[in-house]
């Protein structure tokens, strides 16, 4: 049986089978995720030397709560999103357009911009305290794939939906970042809890 903390990342009723589109086509946008020192992460396109996005995580209550600021280096490090993680949900604020997304860690659904409607996460690969992958989907088709490796250091965010405006594309990327960071936060919590049990 999987540990209780993994329940937040499992969508019931859907087998963890990757969408066939992933083997037969190429994503519209693919960004590599890399975790650096001092709670920084960068996202860059393959072959590019300049980061598209920089993520800076700030711990608020140890392993239990944190915030992630997402900035654009090529635009004077302007903050385009702030992800605030709480115990049972996390919210994403987009200050430049006064937009807000709230995602329950139990339901893992949200209403996306750009006419995409309600989207939900589907787990397609989960290793205990290791690598993980998810698909963001509407009711019938694939929208985005998010992956993280065994060490949670390197990953990839790939958007598969075509003909999206730049604002919607950026929103999806930030939601993908939030999915990775929420998973890593759950791992930190589980390790902290395990240490507490041992000490007691």
C-alpha positions as CSV (number, residue, x, y, z in Angstrom):
1,X,0.0,0.0,0.0
2,X,1.3,3.5,-0.9
3,X,2.1,5.9,2.0
4,X,-0.8,8.2,2.9
5,X,0.9,11.3,1.6
6,X,0.9,9.9,-1.9
7,X,-2.9,9.8,-1.9
8,X,-2.9,13.5,-2.8
9,X,-1.2,12.8,-6.1
10,X,-3.4,9.8,-7.2
11,X,-6.5,10.4,-9.3
12,X,-9.1,7.6,-8.7
13,X,-10.8,5.9,-11.6
14,X,-8.0,6.6,-14.1
15,X,-5.4,4.0,-14.8
16,X,-1.8,5.4,-14.7
17,X,-1.3,4.8,-18.4
18,X,0.4,7.6,-20.4
19,X,-1.6,9.2,-23.2
20,X,-0.7,7.7,-26.7
21,X,-0.1,11.2,-28.0
22,X,3.1,11.3,-26.0
23,X,4.6,8.6,-28.2
24,X,3.3,9.7,-31.5
25,X,3.7,13.5,-31.4
26,X,5.9,16.4,-30.1
27,X,4.8,19.0,-27.4
28,X,4.1,22.6,-28.4
29,X,6.4,23.8,-25.6
30,X,9.0,21.9,-23.6
31,X,10.9,23.4,-20.6
32,X,13.6,21.7,-18.6
33,X,13.3,22.2,-14.8
34,X,16.5,22.3,-12.7
35,X,16.8,22.8,-9.0
36,X,19.9,24.9,-7.9
37,X,21.4,25.8,-4.6
38,X,19.7,28.3,-2.2
39,X,16.2,27.3,-3.0
40,X,16.4,28.4,-6.6
41,X,15.0,26.6,-9.7
42,X,15.4,27.6,-13.4
43,X,13.3,26.6,-16.4
44,X,14.8,26.8,-19.9
45,X,14.1,25.5,-23.3
46,X,16.4,22.8,-24.8
47,X,19.3,24.4,-26.5
48,X,18.8,27.8,-24.9
49,X,21.4,29.3,-22.6
50,X,19.1,31.9,-21.0
51,X,16.5,30.8,-18.5
52,X,12.8,31.5,-19.4
53,X,11.7,31.5,-15.7
54,X,13.4,31.5,-12.3
55,X,11.7,30.1,-9.2
56,X,12.7,31.1,-5.7
57,X,11.3,29.2,-2.8
58,X,10.9,30.7,0.7
59,X,10.2,28.4,3.6
60,X,7.7,29.9,6.1
61,X,7.0,27.1,8.5
62,X,9.8,24.6,7.9
63,X,8.6,21.8,5.8
64,X,5.0,22.6,6.3
65,X,4.5,25.8,4.4
66,X,6.3,27.7,1.7
67,X,5.9,30.3,-1.1
68,X,7.5,30.3,-4.6
69,X,8.0,33.4,-6.6
70,X,8.2,33.0,-10.4
71,X,10.1,35.7,-12.3
72,X,11.2,36.3,-15.8
73,X,15.0,37.1,-16.2
74,X,14.6,38.5,-19.7
75,X,12.1,41.1,-18.4
76,X,14.1,42.7,-15.5
77,X,13.2,39.8,-13.2
78,X,9.6,40.8,-13.1
79,X,7.5,38.6,-10.9
80,X,4.7,37.0,-12.9
81,X,3.3,34.6,-10.3
82,X,3.4,33.8,-6.6
83,X,2.6,30.3,-5.4
84,X,1.5,30.0,-1.8
85,X,1.3,26.5,-0.4
86,X,-1.0,25.7,2.6
87,X,-1.8,22.5,4.4
88,X,-4.8,21.4,2.2
89,X,-4.6,23.7,-0.8
90,X,-2.3,26.1,-2.7
91,X,-3.1,29.3,-4.5
92,X,-1.4,30.9,-7.4
93,X,-1.6,34.7,-7.9
94,X,-0.8,36.3,-11.2
95,X,-0.3,40.0,-10.2
96,X,0.1,41.4,-13.7
97,X,-3.4,40.5,-14.7
98,X,-5.1,40.3,-11.3
99,X,-5.8,36.6,-11.7
100,X,-6.0,33.9,-9.1
101,X,-6.1,30.1,-9.1
102,X,-6.9,28.0,-6.0
103,X,-6.2,24.2,-6.2
104,X,-7.3,21.7,-3.5
105,X,-4.7,19.1,-2.8
106,X,-7.5,16.6,-2.4
107,X,-9.4,17.2,-5.7
108,X,-6.5,18.6,-7.8
109,X,-8.7,20.4,-10.3
110,X,-9.0,24.0,-11.4
111,X,-10.6,26.2,-14.1
112,X,-8.0,27.2,-16.6
113,X,-7.9,30.3,-18.8
114,X,-7.9,30.5,-22.6
115,X,-11.1,28.5,-23.0
116,X,-9.6,25.3,-21.6
117,X,-12.2,24.9,-19.0
118,X,-11.8,22.6,-16.0
119,X,-8.5,20.6,-15.9
120,X,-7.4,17.8,-13.6
121,X,-4.2,16.0,-12.8
122,X,-3.7,12.3,-13.6
123,X,-0.7,10.4,-12.1
124,X,1.2,8.4,-14.8
125,X,4.2,7.4,-12.8
126,X,4.9,7.4,-9.0
127,X,7.9,6.0,-7.2
128,X,7.9,6.0,-3.4
129,X,9.9,9.2,-2.5
130,X,11.3,9.2,-6.0
131,X,10.5,10.1,-9.6
132,X,7.0,11.1,-10.6
133,X,5.0,12.1,-13.7
134,X,1.6,13.5,-14.2
135,X,-0.7,14.5,-17.1
136,X,-2.9,17.6,-16.9
137,X,-6.0,16.8,-18.9
138,X,-9.5,18.0,-19.7
139,X,-12.4,15.5,-19.9
140,X,-11.1,13.9,-23.1
141,X,-7.5,14.9,-24.0
142,X,-4.0,15.7,-22.9
143,X,-3.0,19.3,-22.2
144,X,0.3,19.1,-20.3
145,X,2.9,16.6,-19.0
146,X,5.0,17.3,-15.9
147,X,7.9,15.0,-14.8
148,X,10.5,15.0,-12.1
149,X,13.4,12.6,-11.6
150,X,14.4,10.3,-8.8
151,X,16.3,13.1,-6.9
152,X,13.7,15.8,-7.6
153,X,16.5,17.9,-9.1
154,X,15.7,17.7,-12.8
155,X,12.4,17.6,-14.6
156,X,10.4,18.7,-17.6
157,X,7.2,20.6,-18.2
158,X,5.7,20.0,-21.7
159,X,2.6,21.7,-23.1
160,X,0.8,19.6,-25.7
161,X,-2.2,21.7,-26.5
162,X,-1.8,23.8,-29.7
163,X,-3.0,27.4,-30.5
164,X,-2.9,28.7,-27.0
165,X,-2.2,32.4,-26.4
166,X,0.9,33.4,-24.5
167,X,-0.9,34.2,-21.3
168,X,-2.6,30.8,-21.1
169,X,0.7,29.1,-22.0
170,X,2.4,30.9,-19.1
171,X,-0.4,30.0,-16.7
172,X,0.0,26.3,-17.6
173,X,3.8,26.5,-17.0
174,X,3.3,28.0,-13.6
175,X,0.7,25.4,-12.7
176,X,3.3,22.8,-13.8
177,X,5.9,24.4,-11.5
178,X,3.4,24.3,-8.6
179,X,2.7,20.6,-9.2
180,X,6.4,19.8,-8.9
181,X,6.9,22.0,-5.9
182,X,3.9,20.6,-4.1
183,X,5.2,17.1,-4.6
184,X,8.6,18.1,-3.2
185,X,6.9,19.8,-0.3
186,X,5.0,16.5,0.5
187,X,8.3,14.7,0.4
188,X,9.8,17.2,2.9
189,X,6.8,16.8,5.2
190,X,7.0,13.0,5.1
191,X,10.7,13.1,6.0
192,X,10.1,15.5,8.8
193,X,7.3,13.3,10.2
194,X,9.5,10.2,9.9
195,X,12.3,11.9,11.9
196,X,9.8,12.9,14.5
197,X,8.5,9.4,14.9
198,X,12.1,8.1,15.3
199,X,13.0,10.7,17.9
200,X,9.8,9.9,19.9
